[in-house]
Amino acid sequence: MPYKSLNEFISRLEKENELIRISEFVDPVLEITEVTDRISKSSGGGKALLFENTGTSFPVLINAFGSEKRIAMALGVKLLEDIPNKIDGLFKAVTTPKQSLWEKLRLLPLLKEASAWMPSFKARKGQCQEVVVKNPDLSLLPILKCWTYDGGRFVTLPMVHTIDLNNGSRNVGMYRMQIFSKNSTGMHWHRHKTGARHFEEYKKQGKRMPVVVTLGGDPSYTYAATAPLPDNLDEYLLAGFLRGKKVELVQCFTQPLAVPSDVDFVIEGYVDPSEPLVTEGPFGDHTGFYSLEDLYPAFHVTCITHRKDAVYPATIAGIPPQEDAYIAKATERIFLAPIRMVIAPEILDLNLPNEGVSHNIAILKIKKTYPGQAVKIASALWGAGQMMFCKAIVVVSNDVDIHSYDELIEVVDKNFNPTTDTYFSRGPLDVLDHAAHTAGFGGKLCIDATEKLPEEIVTDGLGIQHQQLYRLIHKSQFNGDVKAKITVLFDDVVDLSDIRTSVWILGNNIDISRDCEFKNGSLIIDATIKRKGVKGFNRPWPNAVCSSKETIESINEKWQRLGLGTLIVSPSLKYRQLQQDGEAAISQ
């Protein structure tokens, strides 16, 4: 169902007992993050939070997508599986051969339905333009500083609108924005993103690039801005499909771009490619580590408009699970159908574990019919959109529940031989990956744990008997004795009894091409910190993301006044041991 406004979605959350209103003042600088981190790591993702007293005229909505129920509500369905089922049905209806005139006529209502998803333009002003701030001042908004070593305040749920200079197609992406002044920010679009490609075209032609940022509105808009759509496919077409109603657009006042009429805030501006890039960051990112300072374009604000009843939507990144884990789960479910249709029809299921932070680990179940199929699937996904960033892919076959880790471990142990079923490659990595020798480029791993066909059975090395599938051990205690198929080495500060934390650190701290080796039939993986000079590594190494002692104590003191029930211990107390000396980057 479509929502007429973000406030309507808030009302729905409240009706479903999925929202907590907090009337006590909570500072957008560090404190909102600390409260949200405690709630979002609660069982099932906790509740959505509406901070009504932010020191500004606007409340902050956060963790709105932070559970399976709420992300489904945001996208207008009861269950996320309803969306891929609908996509599958549409695909079958369109592609199945039609023999009779009647069968062809039955498609007409479907065509009418699809036309209703196309965005439309209306000439009059929208609700998002009820209030016009002619002298734009970003300090009017309750913009968060999330973590101790962040470079400043960041807009964390922006929908960034740009236009392809060559063909006029629109892109809506989500790129964080660090506040530099009352009317300027950074624009953190990675080199792989469509916004960055648009920027390069403006730079080539020596033209100033119009950019408009929106916040809020129907939550399907926010999701669409995060979705891994093919280049030049309009995000508002996806939003129209999800909400079952077209998105109505209005013309901006100072830039030649159109935005949804019912969003909460519109920040109009431009990026000038002739200007030097500016230093942006650090930022406590969704990997659970800081992304460090780097150079990005500056965004200059020319106008701000908003609804009279505007709500400022935000999210926090950090050590998983956070709200983004549920957004990623929606993407996993929604885009499974297109992956099957376009890339690999033999894929039966896909799981992107929270601990893999969307791009470090993928688990696939396939319908296996020929030898080498697991490697073929991994290679296909490494060449497909944002799946190209995935470091490690585990492939199983047939009747396996890949969302049950106990069952998955049993199947991998049964079907995986390290010396014959491990495959390596190299390719693009997410810009946020901190472990590779070179930013954005490193090793890939495929573990073939499918049931083996006769052609795939190799006797060499199969005589080695391992006591278990995996062994986690502190590197300082490892004497070279191999007891498991996979042995993972960690720093002494890692609590190895916490499997989820160990997997999260493993995915972040390894470059497959550098940190994997074989010994006596076992795959040895080094998941320790790589300080400069170790194994030829010469990049800064980021710290884990945690709240400060002062912030934790401040929230402890006011917890009862927040109306959040029994005190929840700060997750940062658990993870502070992972922080090394230094600030956003550890001392080398």
C-alpha positions as CSV (number, residue, x, y, z in Angstrom):
1,M,0.0,0.0,0.0
2,P,1.2,3.5,-0.7
3,Y,1.8,6.0,2.1
4,K,0.8,9.6,1.6
5,S,3.6,10.8,3.9
6,L,6.3,9.7,6.3
7,N,3.9,10.7,9.1
8,E,1.3,8.2,7.8
9,F,3.9,5.5,8.0
10,I,4.7,6.6,11.6
11,S,1.0,6.3,12.4
12,R,1.0,2.8,11.0
13,L,4.0,1.9,13.0
14,E,2.4,3.2,16.2
15,K,-0.8,1.3,15.5
16,E,1.1,-1.9,15.1
17,N,3.0,-1.2,18.4
18,E,6.3,-0.9,16.4
19,L,7.2,2.7,17.5
20,I,8.4,4.3,20.7
21,R,8.1,8.1,21.1
22,I,10.8,9.7,23.2
23,S,9.9,13.2,24.5
24,E,13.1,13.6,26.7
25,F,15.9,15.6,25.0
26,V,18.4,13.4,23.3
27,D,21.3,15.1,21.6
28,P,21.7,14.3,17.8
29,V,25.5,14.5,18.5
30,L,26.4,10.9,19.6
31,E,23.5,10.3,22.0
32,I,20.8,9.3,19.5
33,T,23.2,6.8,18.0
34,E,23.9,5.3,21.4
35,V,20.2,4.8,22.2
36,T,19.5,3.4,18.7
37,D,22.5,1.0,18.8
38,R,21.1,-0.5,22.0
39,I,17.6,-0.8,20.6
40,S,18.5,-2.1,17.1
41,K,20.6,-4.9,18.6
42,S,17.7,-6.0,20.7
43,S,15.8,-9.2,19.9
44,G,14.2,-8.9,16.5
45,G,15.6,-5.4,15.9
46,G,13.7,-3.7,18.7
47,K,11.2,-0.9,17.9
48,A,11.3,2.2,15.6
49,L,12.2,5.3,17.6
50,L,10.8,8.8,17.2
51,F,13.0,11.4,19.0
52,E,10.6,14.3,19.5
53,N,13.0,16.7,21.4
54,T,16.1,17.2,19.3
55,G,17.0,20.8,19.9
56,T,15.5,21.7,16.5
57,S,12.0,22.1,15.1
58,F,12.0,18.6,13.7
59,P,11.8,15.1,15.3
60,V,14.1,12.3,14.2
61,L,12.7,8.9,13.0
62,I,15.3,6.1,13.2
63,N,15.3,2.3,13.1
64,A,12.1,2.5,11.1
65,F,13.2,-0.3,8.8
66,G,14.9,-2.2,11.6
67,S,13.0,-5.5,11.7
68,E,11.6,-8.0,9.2
69,K,8.1,-6.8,10.0
70,R,8.8,-3.1,9.6
71,I,10.7,-3.4,6.4
72,A,7.8,-5.4,5.0
73,M,5.4,-2.7,6.3
74,A,7.5,0.0,4.7
75,L,7.2,-1.8,1.3
76,G,3.5,-2.4,1.6
77,V,3.5,-6.2,2.1
78,K,2.9,-8.6,4.9
79,L,5.9,-10.7,4.1
80,L,9.0,-9.8,2.0
81,E,8.5,-13.1,0.0
82,D,5.3,-11.5,-1.4
83,I,7.4,-9.2,-3.6
84,P,9.6,-11.8,-5.4
85,N,6.5,-14.0,-5.8
86,K,4.8,-11.1,-7.6
87,I,7.9,-10.5,-9.8
88,D,8.0,-14.2,-10.7
89,G,4.3,-14.1,-11.6
90,L,4.8,-11.1,-13.8
91,F,7.8,-12.6,-15.6
92,K,6.0,-15.9,-16.3
93,A,2.9,-14.0,-17.5
94,V,4.9,-12.0,-20.0
95,T,7.4,-14.7,-21.2
96,T,5.1,-17.7,-21.5
97,P,4.2,-18.3,-25.2
98,K,0.6,-17.2,-25.9
99,Q,-1.2,-19.4,-28.4
100,S,-4.6,-17.8,-28.6
101,L,-6.0,-14.3,-29.0
102,W,-7.7,-14.8,-25.6
103,E,-4.4,-15.5,-23.9
104,K,-2.9,-12.4,-25.4
105,L,-5.9,-10.2,-24.4
106,R,-5.5,-11.4,-20.8
107,L,-2.2,-9.5,-20.7
108,L,-3.9,-6.1,-21.2
109,P,-4.8,-5.6,-17.6
110,L,-1.2,-6.4,-16.7
111,L,0.0,-3.7,-19.1
112,K,-2.4,-1.3,-17.6
113,E,-1.1,-2.2,-14.1
114,A,2.5,-1.6,-15.2
115,S,1.7,1.8,-16.7
116,A,0.4,2.8,-13.3
117,W,3.9,2.4,-11.8
118,M,5.5,5.0,-14.1
119,P,6.4,8.3,-12.4
120,S,4.3,11.3,-13.4
121,F,4.9,15.1,-13.2
122,K,2.5,17.6,-11.7
123,A,2.8,21.3,-12.4
124,R,1.7,22.7,-9.0
125,K,3.8,22.9,-5.9
126,G,4.1,19.8,-3.7
127,Q,3.7,19.3,0.0
128,C,7.5,19.2,0.2
129,Q,7.5,22.9,-0.8
130,E,5.1,24.2,1.8
131,V,8.0,26.0,3.6
132,V,10.8,27.6,1.6
133,V,14.2,28.4,3.3
134,K,15.6,31.0,0.9
135,N,18.8,31.4,2.9
136,P,19.6,27.7,3.3
137,D,21.0,26.7,6.6
138,L,21.5,23.0,7.3
139,S,21.9,23.6,11.0
140,L,18.1,23.9,11.1
141,L,18.0,20.1,10.7
142,P,18.8,17.6,13.5
143,I,21.6,16.0,11.6
144,L,23.5,13.3,13.5
145,K,27.1,12.9,14.5
146,C,27.0,9.1,15.0
147,W,30.3,8.0,16.4
148,T,33.2,9.4,18.5
149,Y,35.8,9.6,15.7
150,D,33.4,10.7,12.9
151,G,34.6,13.7,11.0
152,G,31.4,15.6,11.8
153,R,27.7,15.4,11.4
154,F,26.4,13.3,8.5
155,V,23.1,13.0,6.6
156,T,22.6,9.2,6.6
157,L,19.4,8.6,4.6
158,P,19.7,11.0,1.7
159,M,18.1,10.3,-1.7
160,V,20.5,11.9,-4.1
161,H,19.0,12.9,-7.5
162,T,21.2,13.3,-10.5
163,I,20.7,13.3,-14.3
164,D,22.7,11.6,-17.0
165,L,24.0,14.5,-19.1
166,N,24.0,12.4,-22.3
167,N,20.5,10.8,-22.2
168,G,18.6,12.7,-19.5
169,S,17.9,9.6,-17.4
170,R,17.4,10.1,-13.7
171,N,19.3,8.3,-10.9
172,V,18.4,8.3,-7.3
173,G,21.3,7.0,-5.1
174,M,22.1,7.0,-1.4
175,Y,25.4,8.6,-0.7
176,R,26.2,9.9,2.8
177,M,26.8,13.6,3.2
178,Q,29.2,15.2,5.7
179,I,28.2,18.7,6.8
180,F,31.0,21.2,6.2
181,S,29.0,24.5,6.7
182,K,25.5,25.8,6.8
183,N,25.2,25.4,3.0
184,S,27.8,22.8,2.0
185,T,28.5,19.1,2.4
186,G,30.5,16.3,1.0
187,M,29.1,14.0,-1.6
188,H,30.3,10.5,-0.9
189,W,29.6,8.6,-4.1
190,H,32.0,5.7,-4.8
191,R,33.6,5.3,-8.2
192,H,31.4,2.4,-9.0
193,K,28.2,4.3,-8.4
194,T,25.9,6.0,-11.0
195,G,26.2,9.4,-9.3
196,A,30.0,9.3,-9.8
197,R,29.6,8.3,-13.4
198,H,27.2,11.2,-14.0
199,F,29.8,13.5,-12.3
200,E,32.5,12.4,-14.6
201,E,30.4,13.3,-17.7
202,Y,29.8,16.8,-16.3
203,K,33.5,17.1,-15.6
204,K,34.4,16.2,-19.2
205,Q,32.0,18.8,-20.6
206,G,33.0,21.5,-18.1
207,K,29.5,21.9,-16.7
208,R,28.2,22.5,-13.3
209,M,26.2,19.5,-12.1
210,P,22.7,20.0,-10.6
211,V,22.1,17.7,-7.6
212,V,19.0,17.5,-5.4
213,V,18.7,15.6,-2.2
214,T,15.4,14.5,-0.6
215,L,14.6,13.0,2.7
216,G,11.5,11.1,3.9
217,G,8.2,10.6,2.1
218,D,6.8,7.2,1.3
219,P,9.5,4.7,2.7
220,S,9.5,2.9,-0.6
221,Y,11.4,5.9,-2.0
222,T,14.2,5.4,0.5
223,Y,14.4,1.7,-0.2
224,A,14.5,2.3,-4.0
225,A,17.5,4.7,-3.5
226,T,19.4,1.8,-1.9
227,A,18.4,-0.9,-4.5
228,P,21.0,-2.3,-6.9
229,L,19.2,-1.4,-10.0
230,P,20.8,-1.5,-13.5
231,D,22.1,1.8,-14.7
232,N,19.5,4.1,-16.3
233,L,16.5,2.2,-14.7
234,D,14.5,4.8,-12.8
235,E,14.3,4.1,-9.1
236,Y,10.9,5.7,-9.0
237,L,9.6,3.0,-11.4
238,L,10.7,0.4,-8.7
239,A,9.0,2.6,-6.0
240,G,5.8,2.7,-8.1
241,F,5.9,-1.1,-8.4
242,L,6.4,-1.6,-4.7
243,R,3.7,0.9,-3.6
244,G,1.3,0.0,-6.4
245,K,0.9,3.6,-7.3
246,K,2.9,6.0,-9.5
247,V,5.2,8.5,-7.8
248,E,4.1,12.1,-8.4
249,L,7.0,14.5,-9.1
250,V,7.3,18.3,-8.8
251,Q,9.8,20.7,-10.2
252,C,12.5,22.0,-7.9
253,F,12.9,25.8,-7.5
254,T,16.6,26.4,-8.2
255,Q,17.7,23.3,-10.0
256,P,16.4,21.6,-13.2
257,L,15.3,18.4,-11.4
258,A,12.1,16.9,-10.3
259,V,11.4,15.1,-6.9
260,P,8.5,13.4,-5.3
261,S,5.9,15.9,-4.1
262,D,5.3,14.2,-0.8
263,V,8.8,13.9,0.7
264,D,9.6,15.7,3.9
265,F,12.7,17.7,2.9
266,V,14.2,18.9,-0.4
267,I,17.8,20.1,-0.4
268,E,18.6,21.7,-3.8
269,G,22.1,22.4,-4.9
270,Y,25.0,21.6,-7.3
271,V,28.4,20.0,-7.5
272,D,31.1,22.0,-9.5
273,P,33.5,19.6,-11.2
274,S,36.0,22.4,-11.7
275,E,36.5,22.7,-7.9
276,P,39.2,20.5,-6.2
277,L,37.9,17.5,-4.3
278,V,37.6,18.0,-0.5
279,T,38.6,15.8,2.4
280,E,35.6,13.8,3.7
281,G,35.4,11.4,6.7
282,P,36.2,9.5,8.9
283,F,32.8,7.9,9.3
284,G,31.7,4.9,11.4
285,D,30.4,2.7,8.5
286,H,28.2,-0.3,8.0
287,T,31.2,-2.6,8.0
288,G,31.5,-1.9,11.7
289,F,34.8,-0.1,11.1
290,Y,35.5,3.5,10.3
291,S,35.9,4.4,6.6
292,L,38.8,6.8,6.7
293,E,39.4,10.2,5.2
294,D,39.3,10.4,1.4
295,L,38.7,13.0,-1.3
296,Y,35.1,13.6,-2.7
297,P,33.2,16.4,-4.4
298,A,31.6,19.2,-2.4
299,F,27.9,19.8,-2.6
300,H,26.7,23.4,-2.5
301,V,23.1,24.1,-1.2
302,T,21.0,26.7,-3.1
303,C,17.6,26.1,-1.4
304,I,15.9,24.0,1.2
305,T,12.1,23.3,1.3
306,H,10.1,21.1,3.5
307,R,6.7,20.1,4.7
308,K,5.1,21.9,7.6
309,D,4.9,18.7,9.5
310,A,8.3,17.4,8.3
311,V,10.1,14.5,10.1
312,Y,13.8,14.0,9.7
313,P,14.6,10.4,8.8
314,A,18.0,9.0,9.8
315,T,19.8,5.7,10.3
316,I,23.1,4.7,11.9
317,A,25.8,2.4,10.5
318,G,28.1,0.4,12.7
319,I,28.8,-3.1,14.0
320,P,26.0,-5.4,12.8
321,P,23.2,-6.0,13.2
322,Q,21.9,-2.5,12.5
323,E,18.8,-1.2,10.6
324,D,20.7,-1.7,7.3
325,A,20.7,-5.4,7.8
326,Y,17.0,-5.5,7.3
327,I,17.2,-3.3,4.2
328,A,19.8,-5.7,2.8
329,K,17.5,-8.6,3.6
330,A,14.8,-7.0,1.5
331,T,17.2,-6.6,-1.4
332,E,18.2,-10.2,-1.0
333,R,14.6,-11.4,-1.3
334,I,13.5,-8.9,-3.9
335,F,16.4,-9.3,-6.3
336,L,16.6,-13.1,-6.1
337,A,13.9,-13.3,-8.8
338,P,15.7,-11.0,-11.3
339,I,19.0,-12.9,-10.6
340,R,17.3,-16.2,-11.5
341,M,15.7,-14.7,-14.6
342,V,18.7,-12.9,-16.0
343,I,21.9,-14.5,-14.6
344,A,21.4,-18.0,-13.3
345,P,18.0,-19.8,-13.4
346,E,19.5,-22.7,-11.4
347,I,19.8,-20.6,-8.2
348,L,17.2,-21.7,-5.7
349,D,18.0,-19.4,-2.8
350,L,20.4,-16.7,-1.7
351,N,21.5,-15.7,1.8
352,L,23.5,-12.6,2.6
353,P,24.3,-13.1,6.3
354,N,24.2,-10.0,8.5
355,E,27.8,-10.7,9.6
356,G,28.9,-10.4,6.0
357,V,27.8,-6.7,5.9
358,S,26.1,-7.2,2.5
359,H,29.2,-7.7,0.4
360,N,31.7,-10.0,2.2
361,I,29.8,-13.3,2.3
362,A,27.1,-14.9,0.1
363,I,25.5,-18.4,0.5
364,L,23.8,-19.9,-2.5
365,K,21.7,-23.0,-3.0
366,I,21.5,-24.2,-6.6
367,K,19.8,-27.0,-8.6
368,K,22.9,-28.8,-9.7
369,T,22.9,-30.7,-13.0
370,Y,26.5,-30.7,-14.2
371,P,30.1,-30.6,-12.9
372,G,31.7,-27.3,-12.1
373,Q,28.4,-25.6,-11.8
374,A,29.3,-24.0,-8.4
375,V,32.3,-22.2,-9.9
376,K,30.2,-21.1,-12.9
377,I,27.6,-19.6,-10.6
378,A,30.2,-17.8,-8.5
379,S,31.9,-16.4,-11.6
380,A,28.5,-15.2,-12.9
381,L,27.6,-13.4,-9.7
382,W,31.1,-11.7,-9.5
383,G,30.2,-10.2,-12.9
384,A,26.7,-9.0,-11.9
385,G,26.1,-5.5,-10.5
386,Q,26.9,-5.1,-6.8
387,M,27.5,-8.8,-6.4
388,M,30.9,-8.1,-7.9
389,F,32.0,-6.9,-4.5
390,C,31.4,-10.2,-2.8
391,K,34.5,-11.7,-1.3
392,A,33.4,-15.2,-0.4
393,I,30.7,-17.3,-2.0
394,V,29.6,-20.7,-0.5
395,V,27.6,-22.9,-2.8
396,V,25.4,-25.8,-1.8
397,S,22.9,-27.9,-3.7
398,N,19.5,-29.6,-3.4
399,D,17.5,-29.8,-0.2
400,V,19.4,-27.6,2.2
401,D,18.0,-24.7,4.3
402,I,20.8,-22.1,3.9
403,H,19.2,-19.9,6.5
404,S,19.8,-22.6,9.2
405,Y,23.5,-22.3,10.1
406,D,23.5,-25.6,11.9
407,E,22.2,-27.4,8.8
408,L,24.6,-25.4,6.6
409,I,27.6,-26.3,8.6
410,E,26.7,-30.0,8.5
411,V,26.3,-30.0,4.7
412,V,29.5,-28.0,4.1
413,D,31.4,-30.4,6.4
414,K,30.0,-33.4,4.4
415,N,30.7,-32.1,0.9
416,F,33.7,-29.8,1.1
417,N,37.3,-30.9,0.7
418,P,39.7,-27.9,1.0
419,T,42.3,-29.0,-1.5
420,T,39.8,-29.8,-4.3
421,D,36.8,-27.6,-3.6
422,T,38.3,-24.2,-3.0
423,Y,38.6,-21.8,-5.9
424,F,40.3,-18.4,-6.0
425,S,39.8,-15.4,-8.2
426,R,40.5,-11.6,-8.0
427,G,38.2,-8.7,-8.8
428,P,36.6,-5.5,-7.6
429,L,35.9,-5.0,-3.9
430,D,33.7,-2.5,-2.1
431,V,35.5,0.8,-1.6
432,L,34.9,0.3,2.1
433,D,36.9,-2.9,2.2
434,H,40.0,-2.1,4.4
435,A,41.9,-5.4,4.1
436,A,43.1,-5.5,0.5
437,H,46.6,-4.3,-0.5
438,T,44.9,-2.0,-3.0
439,A,41.7,-0.1,-2.4
440,G,38.8,-1.6,-4.3
441,F,40.6,-4.6,-5.7
442,G,41.5,-7.9,-4.2
443,G,40.9,-11.7,-3.8
444,K,37.8,-13.8,-4.1
445,L,36.9,-17.2,-2.8
446,C,34.4,-19.9,-3.8
447,I,33.7,-22.8,-1.5
448,D,32.1,-25.6,-3.5
449,A,30.0,-27.5,-0.9
450,T,27.6,-29.0,-3.5
451,E,27.0,-32.7,-3.7
452,K,29.7,-34.0,-6.0
453,L,29.1,-35.6,-9.4
454,P,31.3,-38.5,-10.6
455,E,33.4,-36.1,-12.8
456,E,34.2,-33.9,-9.8
457,I,35.5,-36.6,-7.4
458,V,39.2,-36.4,-6.9
459,T,41.0,-38.9,-4.7
460,D,44.2,-36.8,-4.1
461,G,44.1,-35.4,-0.6
462,L,40.9,-37.2,0.4
463,G,42.8,-39.5,2.7
464,I,43.3,-36.6,5.2
465,Q,41.0,-36.9,8.2
466,H,39.9,-33.7,9.9
467,Q,38.3,-33.7,13.3
468,Q,35.9,-30.8,12.5
469,L,34.9,-28.4,9.8
470,Y,36.4,-25.2,11.3
471,R,38.6,-24.2,14.2
472,L,38.9,-20.6,15.5
473,I,42.1,-19.9,17.3
474,H,44.2,-17.0,18.5
475,K,47.2,-16.6,16.2
476,S,49.5,-16.3,19.2
477,Q,48.4,-19.8,20.3
478,F,48.6,-21.5,16.9
479,N,51.5,-24.0,16.7
480,G,50.8,-25.2,13.2
481,D,48.8,-28.2,14.3
482,V,45.9,-28.6,11.8
483,K,42.8,-30.2,13.1
484,A,40.0,-28.8,11.0
485,K,39.2,-28.3,7.3
486,I,39.3,-24.6,7.9
487,T,41.5,-22.9,10.5
488,V,41.0,-19.2,11.2
489,L,43.5,-17.1,13.1
490,F,42.4,-14.1,15.2
491,D,44.0,-11.4,17.3
492,D,44.0,-12.2,21.1
493,V,41.3,-9.6,21.8
494,V,38.6,-11.5,19.8
495,D,36.1,-13.5,21.9
496,L,36.1,-16.8,19.9
497,S,33.1,-18.1,21.8
498,D,31.1,-15.4,20.0
499,I,30.7,-17.0,16.5
500,R,28.8,-14.1,14.9
501,T,31.4,-11.6,15.9
502,S,34.2,-13.9,14.8
503,V,32.5,-14.3,11.3
504,W,32.1,-10.5,11.1
505,I,35.8,-9.9,11.8
506,L,36.8,-12.7,9.4
507,G,34.9,-11.2,6.5
508,N,36.3,-7.7,7.1
509,N,39.9,-8.5,8.0
510,I,41.0,-10.7,5.1
511,D,42.2,-10.3,1.6
512,I,41.6,-13.7,0.1
513,S,44.7,-13.5,-2.2
514,R,47.0,-12.7,0.7
515,D,45.5,-14.3,3.8
516,C,44.7,-17.8,2.7
517,E,47.1,-20.8,2.4
518,F,46.9,-24.6,2.6
519,K,48.7,-26.8,5.1
520,N,48.3,-30.5,5.4
521,G,44.9,-30.4,3.6
522,S,43.6,-27.6,5.7
523,L,42.7,-24.1,4.6
524,I,44.4,-21.6,6.9
525,I,42.9,-18.1,7.0
526,D,44.6,-15.2,8.7
527,A,41.9,-12.8,10.1
528,T,44.2,-10.7,12.2
529,I,44.9,-7.0,11.9
530,K,47.5,-6.2,9.3
531,R,49.7,-3.4,10.5
532,K,51.9,-1.6,8.0
533,G,54.8,-3.7,6.8
534,V,53.0,-7.0,7.7
535,K,52.8,-9.2,4.5
536,G,53.5,-6.1,2.5
537,F,50.4,-4.2,3.7
538,N,50.9,-0.4,3.7
539,R,47.4,1.1,4.1
540,P,46.0,2.6,7.2
541,W,43.9,0.1,9.2
542,P,40.6,1.4,10.7
543,N,39.3,1.0,14.2
544,A,36.1,-0.8,15.2
545,V,33.2,1.5,15.7
546,C,32.1,2.1,19.4
547,S,30.6,4.8,21.6
548,S,32.8,6.6,24.1
549,K,32.6,6.0,27.8
550,E,31.2,9.5,28.3
551,T,28.3,8.9,25.8
552,I,27.5,5.5,27.4
553,E,27.3,7.0,30.9
554,S,25.2,9.9,29.7
555,I,22.6,7.6,28.2
556,N,22.7,5.3,31.2
557,E,21.9,8.3,33.4
558,K,18.8,9.4,31.4
559,W,17.6,5.9,30.3
560,Q,14.6,5.7,32.7
561,R,13.4,9.1,31.6
562,L,13.4,7.9,27.9
563,G,10.6,5.4,28.5
564,L,12.5,2.5,27.1
565,G,11.9,0.0,29.9
566,T,14.7,-2.0,31.6
567,L,18.2,-0.6,31.0
568,I,19.9,-2.2,27.9
569,V,23.6,-2.5,28.3
570,S,25.6,-0.6,25.7
571,P,26.8,-3.0,22.9
572,S,30.0,-0.8,22.8
573,L,31.1,-2.3,26.1
574,K,31.3,-5.7,24.4
575,Y,33.2,-4.4,21.4
576,R,35.5,-1.8,23.0
577,Q,38.1,-4.5,23.4
578,L,38.4,-4.6,19.6
579,Q,39.5,-1.0,19.5
580,Q,43.2,-0.5,19.1
581,D,45.2,2.5,20.1
582,G,44.6,5.5,17.9
583,E,41.4,7.2,16.7
584,A,39.5,6.3,13.5
585,A,42.7,4.5,12.3
586,I,44.9,2.5,14.6
587,S,48.4,3.6,15.3
588,Q,50.9,1.9,13.1
